[in-house]
Amino acid sequence: MTSHIKYAMSQCVDLTTFDNELELYKIKSIHPSCNLVIRIRCDATETQCPLGIKYGCDPLTEAPALMSLARDLGLSVVGVSFHVGSGCNEPAAFRRAIAASAAIFRLAQQLGFMNMYLLNIGGGFPGNKNTSLDKIADIVNDALNEWFPPNNGVTIIAEPGRFFVASAFTLSTKIHSIKKRSNDENHIMYFINDGVYGSFNSILYDHSVVVPKPLNDYPMSPISQSSIWGPTCDGLDQVVDLVNMPLMKMGDWITFEDMGAYTIPVASTFNGFPLPKVFAVANRSIWQKLKNLMPISEDHFTTVPIVATIKMVRSESSDDEEWDDNDLDYTRQYPCLHLKNTFSLPEA
């Protein structure tokens, strides 16, 4: 936006992206001394949330003309950026994008842009528990070593947001109503206290698929075809369309793992339902490390009995010995970080 560019200039922000002619003319008229990064399009064939339909120019058919126009306007192009798509499931897309970026760097040198120093490889790195970054990392590192070797003067940056936060949160929801489907008495409809207008907005906007897990075990309960619904008035507020679940009752809890990415930050309070309260829970060894790493004081913490929450930690445990629940004493109290400015969901 024009106002954003003006504000950036007033705050001495001198780096921005472009992917079309109009943006170049706009920058020339408002902030001509700004350094520019051309954003190219290189979509993954399998991605949770494609971005190329909205941003990025074609590196073969559009980028050369844009680079030439930037030169003719006397603007400074210093780098290339791309984003293969959020939640990328095609690691080879990174190699294609890095190769295309290298071609833009060569073109820039031919056009006289001698200060090309930045390559932004974007995001798209998966962060769910059952995914691995290793294959993508191998492909990215091999491609960078081939086209942007060490000591070549190019700074490489990335945007691994989903990778950092996706598995960091587990959402616990409470069943407040239950009924049988009118045209199928064998199908159970569970109504919970969060939905697609709240934490599950990622189902609509991030194309996520959530997996419900009952907090407790039901070894003697029959398994029924079920669906899970949010609390609002909207018939669209469906969290899970069809899943086999044990027969549960009102007041029981259903948890959803991998709920850290594009959930609460994008949620609303539609129909008056507030956002969920957030607690950070850790065993003693993790807490000791956190105290050394984060600017959090003892004043941020309260010590409370959190048996249900500790069960959540157990469900979050990995092969990492530090997350082994054997060192948890369920009769003791554990530190619980209460993040301010959050609210509890209404109980059933």
C-alpha positions in Angstrom: 0.0 0.0 0.0 1.1 3.5 -0.7 0.7 4.5 3.0 2.9 1.6 4.0 5.7 2.6 1.7 5.5 6.2 3.0 5.6 5.0 6.6 8.5 2.6 5.8 10.5 5.5 4.3 9.7 7.7 7.3 11.1 4.9 9.6 14.2 4.4 7.4 13.1 0.9 6.3 14.9 0.5 3.0 14.1 -3.0 1.8 10.9 -4.3 0.1 9.7 -6.7 -2.6 8.1 -6.3 -6.0 6.6 -8.7 -8.6 4.9 -6.3 -11.1 5.4 -3.1 -13.1 3.0 -1.0 -11.1 4.8 -1.7 -7.9 8.0 -0.5 -9.4 6.5 2.8 -10.5 4.9 3.2 -7.1 8.2 2.7 -5.3 10.0 5.0 -7.7 7.5 7.8 -7.0 7.4 7.3 -3.2 10.7 5.7 -2.0 13.2 5.7 -4.9 16.2 5.0 -2.6 14.7 1.7 -1.3 16.5 -1.5 -2.0 14.4 -4.1 -3.9 14.0 -7.8 -3.8 12.2 -9.4 -6.8 9.7 -12.1 -5.8 9.5 -15.0 -8.2 6.8 -17.7 -8.4 7.8 -21.4 -8.1 4.9 -23.4 -6.7 5.2 -26.8 -5.2 2.9 -29.4 -6.8 1.8 -30.6 -3.3 1.3 -27.8 -0.8 -1.2 -27.2 2.0 -1.6 -23.5 1.2 -0.5 -22.4 -2.3 0.7 -18.8 -2.5 1.8 -18.4 -6.1 -1.6 -17.6 -7.4 -1.4 -14.3 -5.5 2.3 -13.4 -5.3 5.4 -13.8 -7.4 6.3 -13.2 -11.1 7.2 -15.9 -13.5 11.0 -16.2 -13.4 11.2 -16.9 -17.2 8.5 -14.9 -18.8 8.1 -11.9 -16.5 11.2 -11.4 -14.3 13.6 -10.3 -17.1 11.3 -7.5 -18.2 10.8 -6.4 -14.6 14.5 -6.4 -13.9 15.1 -4.3 -17.0 12.4 -1.8 -16.0 13.9 -1.5 -12.5 17.3 -0.7 -14.1 15.7 1.9 -16.4 14.0 3.5 -13.5 17.2 3.8 -11.6 16.1 1.5 -8.8 18.4 -0.8 -6.8 17.6 -4.5 -6.9 19.6 -6.5 -4.3 18.0 -9.9 -4.1 15.5 -12.6 -5.0 12.7 -14.2 -2.8 10.3 -17.0 -3.3 7.8 -19.1 -1.4 7.0 -22.6 -2.7 3.7 -22.7 -0.6 2.9 -23.1 3.1 3.1 -26.7 4.3 5.1 -28.0 1.3 4.9 -31.7 0.5 7.2 -31.6 -2.5 10.8 -31.0 -1.4 12.0 -30.8 -5.0 10.2 -27.5 -5.4 13.0 -25.9 -3.4 15.6 -27.0 -5.8 13.6 -25.6 -8.8 13.2 -22.3 -7.0 16.8 -22.0 -6.0 17.9 -22.8 -9.5 15.5 -20.1 -10.9 16.9 -17.6 -8.3 20.4 -18.3 -9.5 19.4 -17.5 -13.0 17.9 -14.2 -11.8 21.2 -13.4 -10.1 23.1 -14.0 -13.3 20.6 -11.8 -15.2 21.0 -9.1 -12.6 24.8 -9.0 -13.1 24.3 -8.7 -16.9 22.0 -5.7 -16.3 24.5 -4.0 -14.0 23.0 -4.8 -10.6 26.3 -5.4 -8.8 24.9 -5.4 -5.2 22.9 -8.6 -5.3 23.4 -10.0 -1.8 20.1 -11.5 -0.6 18.2 -14.8 -1.2 15.0 -15.4 0.7 14.0 -19.1 0.3 10.7 -18.4 2.1 8.7 -20.9 4.2 6.8 -24.0 3.5 8.7 -26.2 5.9 6.4 -28.7 7.7 6.1 -28.7 11.4 3.7 -31.4 12.4 4.9 -34.3 14.6 4.8 -36.9 11.9 6.8 -34.9 9.3 10.5 -34.5 8.9 12.6 -31.6 7.8 15.5 -33.8 6.8 14.7 -34.4 3.2 13.9 -30.8 2.5 17.1 -29.7 4.3 19.2 -32.1 2.2 17.7 -30.8 -1.0 17.9 -27.1 0.0 21.5 -27.5 1.2 22.6 -29.3 -1.9 21.0 -26.7 -4.2 22.5 -23.8 -2.2 26.0 -25.4 -2.4 25.6 -25.8 -6.1 24.3 -22.3 -7.0 25.1 -20.2 -3.9 28.2 -21.8 -2.4 29.7 -20.5 0.9 31.7 -17.3 0.7 30.0 -16.1 -2.4 28.7 -13.0 -0.7 25.0 -13.9 -0.7 23.0 -13.9 2.5 20.4 -16.7 2.8 17.3 -16.2 4.9 14.1 -18.2 5.4 10.7 -18.0 7.0 10.1 -21.3 8.9 7.1 -20.1 10.9 5.0 -23.3 10.6 8.1 -25.4 11.4 8.6 -23.7 14.7 5.1 -23.5 16.0 2.9 -26.2 14.5 3.6 -29.0 17.0 4.0 -26.6 20.0 0.3 -26.4 20.8 -2.3 -29.1 21.7 -5.8 -27.8 21.9 -8.2 -29.4 24.5 -11.9 -29.0 23.8 -14.9 -30.0 25.9 -18.0 -31.7 24.8 -21.1 -29.6 25.7 -23.8 -31.4 23.7 -24.4 -34.7 22.0 -27.1 -35.9 19.7 -27.8 -38.6 17.1 -28.0 -37.6 13.4 -31.6 -37.3 12.4 -31.3 -39.6 9.4 -28.8 -42.0 10.9 -29.2 -43.0 14.6 -25.8 -44.8 14.5 -24.0 -41.5 13.8 -23.1 -39.5 16.9 -22.7 -35.7 16.6 -20.4 -34.1 19.3 -20.6 -30.4 19.9 -17.5 -28.8 21.4 -16.6 -25.4 22.7 -14.3 -24.3 19.9 -14.9 -24.3 16.1 -14.0 -22.9 12.7 -14.5 -19.3 13.9 -12.0 -19.9 16.7 -9.0 -22.1 16.8 -10.2 -24.3 13.9 -10.3 -21.5 11.4 -7.2 -23.2 9.9 -9.6 -25.8 8.5 -11.1 -23.1 6.2 -8.1 -20.8 5.6 -5.1 -23.1 5.9 -6.7 -26.3 4.5 -5.6 -28.2 7.6 -7.0 -31.6 8.5 -7.3 -32.1 12.3 -7.3 -35.4 14.1 -9.4 -35.7 17.3 -8.0 -37.7 20.2 -10.1 -38.4 23.4 -8.2 -37.3 26.4 -9.2 -40.4 28.4 -9.2 -44.0 27.4 -12.5 -45.8 26.7 -11.5 -49.5 26.5 -15.0 -50.9 27.0 -16.8 -48.3 24.9 -18.3 -49.2 21.5 -16.9 -47.4 18.4 -19.3 -45.2 16.5 -19.2 -43.1 13.4 -19.1 -39.6 14.6 -18.8 -36.0 13.6 -17.5 -33.0 15.6 -19.1 -29.5 15.5 -18.2 -26.1 16.8 -20.4 -24.0 19.1 -21.6 -21.2 16.8 -24.9 -20.9 15.0 -23.3 -21.4 11.6 -23.9 -24.8 9.9 -20.5 -24.4 8.4 -19.0 -24.7 11.8 -17.9 -28.4 11.5 -14.6 -29.5 12.8 -14.5 -33.1 11.7 -16.9 -34.6 9.1 -16.5 -38.3 9.8 -14.4 -40.2 12.3 -14.7 -43.4 14.2 -14.7 -42.6 18.0 -15.6 -44.4 21.2 -18.9 -43.4 22.7 -18.3 -40.3 24.8 -20.4 -38.2 27.2 -21.0 -34.6 27.9 -18.1 -33.0 29.8 -15.5 -35.3 28.3 -12.5 -33.8 26.6 -11.2 -34.2 23.0 -7.6 -33.0 22.2 -6.2 -32.0 18.9 -2.4 -32.0 18.4 -0.4 -29.8 16.0 -2.5 -26.7 16.6 0.2 -24.1 16.8 0.1 -22.8 13.2 -2.5 -20.3 11.9 -5.0 -21.1 14.7 -5.5 -18.7 17.6 -3.7 -15.7 15.9 -6.4 -15.8 13.2 -9.3 -16.6 15.4 -12.4 -14.4 16.1 -14.9 -14.2 18.9 -17.9 -14.7 16.6 -21.2 -15.3 18.4 -19.5 -14.2 21.6 -17.3 -17.2 22.1 -13.9 -16.1 23.5 -10.5 -17.4 22.5 -9.1 -20.3 24.5 -6.8 -19.7 27.5 -3.2 -20.7 26.8 -0.9 -22.5 29.3 2.7 -23.5 28.7 3.4 -26.8 30.5 6.8 -28.3 31.0 8.5 -30.8 33.2 11.2 -29.6 35.6 14.2 -30.2 33.2 12.5 -28.3 30.4 11.6 -25.5 32.7 15.2 -25.2 33.9 16.3 -24.8 30.3 13.6 -22.3 29.6 14.6 -20.1 32.5 18.1 -19.8 30.9 16.8 -19.1 27.4 13.8 -16.8 27.8 13.1 -13.5 29.5 10.5 -15.0 31.9 10.6 -14.5 35.6 9.1 -16.5 38.4 6.3 -13.8 38.7 4.9 -15.1 35.4 4.3 -18.6 36.9 1.9 -20.1 39.3 2.2 -23.6 40.8 -1.0 -25.5 40.4 -2.2 -29.1 40.2 -2.7 -29.7 36.5 -3.3 -33.4 36.2 -5.3 -33.1 33.0 -2.7 -30.8 31.5 0.1 -33.2 32.4 -1.8 -35.8 30.4 -1.6 -33.5 27.5 2.2 -33.3 27.9 2.2 -37.1 27.9 0.4 -37.1 24.6 2.9 -34.6 23.3 5.9 -36.6 24.3 8.5 -37.7 21.7 11.5 -40.0 21.7 13.4 -37.3 23.4 14.2 -38.6 26.9 13.7 -35.1 28.4 10.0 -35.4 27.5 9.7 -38.9 29.1 6.8 -38.8 31.6 8.6 -41.2 33.9 10.0 -38.3 35.9 6.6 -36.7 36.5 5.1 -37.2 39.9 1.4 -36.9 39.4 0.8 -36.1 43.1 3.0 -33.0 42.9 2.3 -29.5 41.6 4.0 -28.3 38.5 4.8 -24.8 37.2 2.3 -23.5 34.7 2.9 -20.4 32.6 -0.3 -18.3 32.4 -0.1 -16.1 29.3 -1.9 -12.9 29.9 -4.6 -11.3 27.8 -6.2 -14.7 27.1 -9.7 -15.9 28.1 -11.3 -19.3 29.0 -13.7 -20.9 26.7 -17.2 -21.2 28.3 -17.8 -24.6 29.8 -20.6 -26.8 28.8 
